[in-house]
Amino acid sequence: MSLNSKSRCLETRLCLLNVLVFAFRLLYLTQKNPFDYQFSDPARHWLNGERFFHPDLMGASDPILYQFYIWILHSLSFDNRLIVGLLTGLFSALMPWTFYRAAREFGMHKVPALVLFLLIAITPSLFTIYHYFMMETLLLPLLGMALWMTARHLRKKSLSSFATAVMFWMLACLTKATVVPLAALCLAWIWWESPRKLATAFTAIGIAAILLLPNSIRTYAQLGFVASFGNPWLTKIQHRSGARKIEIAFKGGEWGFVSPSCVIYPLAPLSKWTMRRALEDSTVKVDVDVKAGERDWKDSYQRLDVGWREWMSQWGENIVLFLFAPSWPDCNTNEWDGWLTVMSRWMWAPIIFFVLDCNIRDFYKRRFDLLPVATTVFTLFLMFQNVATSEGRYRKPLEPLLLMNLVWAITPRPKNAEESSSQFLMSHARNFTPRQI
């Protein structure tokens, strides 16, 4: 059998595998229906969508786009379990495909891109989360689309391709503000590469203003201040306080929450280590008058004047949680997929350090491509942030990006553009020269 025949055979087998995994992800949600997992945050997100036009304090505090998505899902499905399962399954099935398209647009050849599709599709934490009404179920495909459109603009360099990239990055940020640094880096990069910088800058400002306006108006009306990406004070106060629980008292009621990181042992079964606040019953209370805007939030935060020792302790706990904590709520070890999610969490720390090592070696050799630069910056941001109590779930938008960077790093560049992807994948040579985008 010739090398070209082997290449086509390998591509065909990978395509068939990916079709099977696509069908599995699509249909599995009819059995693991999100309606069966309504508690805590998943229940809150569904309620936020149902009362989208009449939000309570938490509805106004959460990012807007996932609530809007749930409102559409609620309206179109009439709460029919089968329709909700199929529509959620469609998002689950399409998510790996968006990263496959992004990889191809970044210059990755077909075989490694198909391998990437398969890796993302079978990663437990990237399909178990779709059993729940959680922001990440919308964020992940939007992130894949944003990366795809970013790489597309690097190829086309047109105003319309830039506008499309801006739109998808803004939608991702309005789903969860965690990805704002990643969006800022990618958009700044492609803006710098654009031939018409002034036109693209005005385009970005215009699209951002249009998309930020609805939630700016909504939060100002409900919270008394503008919070376009959601109310940041909840997690900031809870984290800095060192308390296990935060209680918010406001006109019309009271609301409280506990970070999932306070009820887990991230190093189990190797160690019983846990956060210090998990070992004590402590509460921080905040009284909020929405007519006063941010005043009460700021005052409550400023009263939490922790010293540098406490700050460093919280920072160290966050790093451990980021690297090893299981993702919540998709960590139910009584179900096989939840058990797989918990067990597979151990692979992320080695992947993170391996990818960072590969990227830093390239940077040292003055090889700078957007994908490794973006992955490195986003990883370091999530790992070393000390603003919110870290959770294993915060790692989730980084996970497909890490897998993409991993395949990118271990895949040697072909000697010429005509060389088939399987040819260089099966080659023993390891030529880490920069890809031309």
Secondary structure, 3 states (H helix, E strand, C coil): CCHHHHHHHHHHHHHHHHHHHHHHHHHHHHHCCHHHHCCHHHHHHHHHHHCCCCCCHHHHHCCHHHHHHHHHHHHHHCCCHHHHHHHHHHHHHHHHHHHHHHHHHCCCCHHHHHHHHHHHHHCHHHCHHHHCCCCHHHHHHHHHHHHHHHHHHHHHCCHHHHHHHHHHHHHHHHHCHHHHHHHHHHHHHHHHHCCCHHHHHHHHHHHHHHHHHHHHHHHHHHHCCCCCCCCCHHHHHHHHHCCCEEEEEECCEEEEEECHHHHCCCCCCCCCCCCHHHHCCCEEEEEECHHHCCHHHHHHHHCCCCCHHHHHHHHHHHHHHHHHCCCCCCCCCCCHHHHHHHHHHHHHHHHHHHHHHHHHHHHHCCCCCHHHHHHHHHHHHHHHCCCCCCCHHHHHHHHHHHHHHHHHHHCCCCCCCCCCHHHHHCCCCCCCCCCCC
